[in-house]
Structures are given as C-alpha cells and as structure tokens.
Amino acid sequence: MSGAQRCAGDLVLMPVFNEASSVAGVLDAVRRHYDGEILVVNDGSTDETTAVLAARDDVNVIAHPTNLGYGRALSEGVAVARCRGVARVVTMDCDGQHEPAHIPQFLKVLDEGWDIVSGSRYLPESRQLGEPPKSRPEVNASITAEINRVTGWELTDAFCGFKAYRLASLDGMRLDEPGYAMPLQLWAYAWRRELRVTEIPVERIYFEHDRSFGEDLDDPERRHAYYMQVWKSALEETEW
C-alpha cells in the first residue's frame, strides 16, 4: 500500500482497471467533495493508470500484478478498510460515470439508520447523460425484478457500483465472486440478514465507448445467465 496513510471513520473505495484517461480527473473531483481517506485498488492496469496513481500523494493504493476482477477488487478493499478500523465505506468507479458530489449525501443517508445505501440510475429523479447500450438496462431490470421477487424489496437498480456501507453490517459475509456479479452475493446476504437497504438517485452517465464485461459476457444472454447462476448460488449459500 502506498500514498497517504491517514486513518478515519470513513473511506472512499475505488477499483480501477486501465482508466488512465479519467482517473486523475475523477480523483480531483472526489477531493472537491470529500477530504477523508481514498483507497484505490489498481486491478492489474496495463496502461498509464499506475503512473498516474504513483504521482499522487493523497490516495492509498493497492496494486494487483494482474487483473483479478471487479468483485475481487471491491472485496479486498472492504477487507482492508475493516482492518484499518473504518466504519463506513463509499464505493464508486473511476471511469467518470459516478458524480462525486453525491458522496456527502451517501454518508448522510447512512446516518439515518440504513446499513446499505445504493445509488440508483432508474429512480424518477435520476438524470440521464448519454445513451446506454440497449441490453444494459434490460439485463439490469430483469435481474433487479428477480431480486425483488425473492426479497420483497423495491430496488430499481441492482448493479450500480455507487454505494455506501456500514461496515459492521457486512461482518462475516463471504463475498468471493471475482466478477461483476459480486453485488448479487451482497444482496443475498443483505436479505438473509434483514439489513436495512435504501436507494438514492444518481445520474445515468454513459460514454460512447462503454465498459466491456470481458470474456464472453458482453453477450447479454450469457451475461444474464451468469448473473442468475451467481444469484441462485448465493441464495443457497446464505440459507439458514
């Protein structure tokens, strides 16, 4: 781990993979709204991301020698935060699709007694900037509906990476899915434990060259099947 070594009750956790074009600007924006600890998990970047991060003295960095996956980066960051005595974590991406101005709002809503505050790009107040690939909201809506069917919740966005957590509520959770389906394990545990979950509106920001899911998961049918497999397995593993 490198960079600033401050320890506070709150931490912003940011996984990053090959985002040299955006990471500096995103970190600068975060600093305009949040002056606490930032932990970046550099998940095996092969572009100039590593050099950009090394030039900063206001972030901590965990560096993976190879790409281990979005879920793995988040889980490891949460584990490190817990070891450092952090009480609350905000997770957000470094690709410019999450607006850092919401960070204080996430923390404020946690103070209202929630365990997990999840950003939603599909609430009525959520503004859209850019046009998403057609399959993205369709797959998200299908999986979100399945989660709501099982849990009785009224989620609108199962996959937004912009979230805030009370870390004590996550103690003992086995979040070991390395890929983009890791949030489905989180929702299964949260439901079994009867955690207090709410959503707040965030922007739907899409760029012309949107993120790839890797391997064959850019195919929406295969991605949907992968999500469902992880969700069903998580329900079985968390059943008491």
N, C-alpha and C positions, 0 to 999 in steps of 0.2 A: 504494500500500500504506500502511496506517495502523496505529496501535497500537504495542504493544511491539516493540522491534527486536532482541531477543536472538537470537543465533545459536548453536545447539547441534548435537550429533550426531544428535539425534532430533527429530522433528516430528510432531504430530498434525494431519492434514488433514481438514477438514470442509466438504463442499459444503452449501449451504443455499439453499432457494428457498421463500419465503412460509411461514416457520415461526416467526413472532413469538411464538406461544403456548408454544413449547417450547425455543427456542434458548438463552435465558438460563439456564434450569434445567439443560440439558444441559451447557453450558459450566461452570457451577458444579460439577456432578458430576465433570466431567473434571478440574477443578482439585483436587478432593479426592484424586485418584489419580495425578496427573501434574503436575509443576511446570516442564516444559520449554515449548518454543515451540508455539503453536497457530496454524494458518493456516486461516482461514475464507474460502471462496470464495462470496461472495454473488452468486448467479447470477440477477440481474435481479429480485430480490424487489420486489413491489408493495404489500406490507403493511407492518407496522411493524418488520420484521426489520432494516432498515437503521438505524433509530433505536436499536434495542436494541444492535446491534453498536457503533454510534458512542459509546454511553455507557460502553463498557468500555475499559480501558487495558491489559488482559492478553492481548490477541489481536492478530494481524495480520490484515488484511482485504484481499482482492482483490474489487473491485466490478465486476460486469458491468452495463452500462446496460440490457441486455435479456437474456432467458433464452436461454442458448446450449446448455443441455443438461447432464445429469448427467455423462456421459462427458467432455465438454469441460472441465467444472469440475475433475474429478479429474486429467485430463492436464495442465492448466495448473498446478494446484497442485504436481504432481510435478516439473514443469519448473522452477518457482520454487524448490522445495526443493533440487533438484540445483544450481542456480546459487548457492545460498546455502551450499553445502558440507555439506548434511545427508547423513548416511549411512543413516539408517533412517526410514521413514515409516509411521505407522499411519493408516489411513483409517477414518472412521466417519461415520454420519449424524447429523443434528441433530434428528431427529423423535422422539427418546425411545425408539427401538426397539433401540438398542445400549447395553449396560451398560458404562459407562466403567471399572468396576472390573477389566475384563479387560485394559486397556491394558498394565500391567506384565507380565502373562502373555504377551501377544503378543511383547513385546520380549525377554523371557527365552527364549522358544522360538526366536526368530531367532538368539539366541546359541548355540543348539545346532547351528548349521551349515545352517539352511534359508535359501533365497532368498525364498520367499513363504510366509507363514503365513496361512491363510484361515479365517475363522470359519465354523462350520457349525451351522445350526439343526436338523440332522437326524441328528446322531450320537446314540447311545443316552443319553448324558449331557446332552443339550440339553433344558432345561426349556421348556415352552410356557406362555405367558401370553397368553390371548385366543385367539379362533378366527380362523384365516386364511380369506380368501375361497377357495372350493374350487379355483378354477383356478390359484391361485398355486403351491401345492406340486406340482400336476400338471404344469404347464409346466416348472417348475424340474426336476422329476425326469426328464422326457423329455429336456431339453437336457443335463442332467448325465450321463445314460446315454449320450447320443451322444458327449460329450466322452470319457467313459471307454472307449467302444468304439474310438475312434480312438487314444487315447493309451496305453491300458492302465493308466491310473490307477484309483484307487478313491475319487474325490471323492464327497461326498454332498450338496454344496450349491454349485452353480456361481455363484450370484448374490448371496451375502452380501457386503454392502459393507464389513463389518468385517474388515479385513485388515492385515497388516504386510509391508513390503517392505524388502529390502536394495537400496538404490537402484542400486548398481553393477551389479546383475544386470539392471536394466531399460535400461541404456545402449543407445541405438540403436533401441529399439522404437518403431514408428510407431503410436501409439495415438490414432488420429484419428476414431474413431467417436464422435459427439457424444452419442448417446443411451444408454439403459440397457443396450444390448448391448455396450458397450465392454469389459466383462470377458471376452467371448469372444475378442476380439483378444489380450488378455493371455494367456489360456490357450493360444492357438495359438502365440504366441511362446515361452511358457514351455516348451511341449512340444518345439518345434523346437530350442531351446537346451539342452534337458535340464536345466532348472533343478530345484532341489530344492524340492518343494512338499509341505506338510502342512496338516492341518486341526486346529483345536481347537474344542471345543463352546462355543457361545454360545446365549443364550436365543432362542426364537421369541416375539417380542413383537408383538402385533397390537392395533390400536385399532379402534373401531367405524367410524371414517371413515379408512380406509387410503388410502395414496398412489395417485394416478392416474398412469398411464403417459403420458397426454397423447394428443392427436390421436385416432386410431382404435385405439391399442394396448391399450386396456382390454378389447378383444375378445380372448379367449385364443387363438383360432385365428390371428388376424392377428399377435398378439404372437409366437406360436411360429414363424410363417413368417419374421418379421423377424429373430428370433434365429438361425434356421437359415441365412438368407441371409448374415448377418454372419459366422457361424462358417465357412461354406464359403469365403467370400471371404478370410477371414483365413488359412485353411489354404493357399489358393492363393498369397497374397501372401508367406507366410513359407516357402514351399517352396524348398529349396536345390537 
